[in-house]
């Protein structure tokens, strides 16, 4: 089955890659939103949103 994650912080940056230093912000998601995980890597999740596809930190999302 498809893994889903729920955002657990008020605002979470969506980035172009799985990391903070080398990848720019391309959007943001908000607390309580749930997304299908397309790919997981090193504590990061690749998600698709209405506006943008990108990576979010697993530190601020939980599996549901």
C-alpha positions as CSV (number, residue, x, y, z in Angstrom):
1,X,0.0,0.0,0.0
2,X,1.0,3.6,-0.5
3,X,2.7,5.2,2.5
4,X,1.2,8.5,3.5
5,X,2.6,11.2,5.8
6,X,0.9,14.0,7.7
7,X,2.6,17.4,8.3
8,X,3.1,18.0,12.0
9,X,4.4,21.6,12.0
10,X,2.6,24.8,11.2
11,X,4.5,25.4,7.9
12,X,6.9,23.1,6.3
13,X,9.2,23.9,3.3
14,X,9.0,21.8,0.2
15,X,12.5,21.6,-1.4
16,X,14.0,20.5,-4.7
17,X,15.9,17.7,-3.1
18,X,16.4,15.7,0.2
19,X,18.4,18.2,2.2
20,X,18.6,21.7,3.5
21,X,21.9,23.1,2.4
22,X,21.9,22.3,-1.3
23,X,18.2,22.5,-2.2
24,X,16.1,25.6,-2.6
25,X,12.5,26.0,-1.3
26,X,9.9,25.5,-4.0
27,X,6.8,25.7,-1.9
28,X,5.3,25.0,1.5
29,X,2.7,22.8,3.1
30,X,0.8,23.2,6.3
31,X,0.0,21.3,9.5
32,X,-2.6,18.5,9.1
33,X,-2.1,18.1,5.3
34,X,-1.6,14.4,4.2
35,X,0.4,13.4,1.2
36,X,1.2,10.2,-0.6
37,X,4.9,9.4,-0.4
38,X,6.4,8.9,-3.9
39,X,9.9,8.2,-2.6
40,X,11.6,8.2,0.8
41,X,15.3,8.9,1.3
42,X,17.5,9.5,4.3
43,X,14.7,10.8,6.5
44,X,13.1,12.9,3.7
45,X,9.9,12.2,1.7
46,X,9.2,13.1,-1.9
47,X,5.5,14.2,-2.2
48,X,3.2,15.7,-4.9
49,X,1.1,18.7,-4.0
50,X,-1.4,20.6,-6.0
51,X,1.2,23.3,-6.8
52,X,4.5,21.6,-6.7
53,X,6.3,18.3,-6.3
54,X,9.3,18.1,-3.9
55,X,10.9,16.9,-0.7
56,X,9.8,17.5,2.9
57,X,11.8,16.6,6.1
58,X,10.5,13.6,7.9
59,X,11.4,15.4,11.1
60,X,8.2,17.4,10.7
61,X,5.9,14.7,9.2
62,X,4.6,11.4,10.5
63,X,3.4,8.3,8.8
64,X,-0.4,7.8,8.9
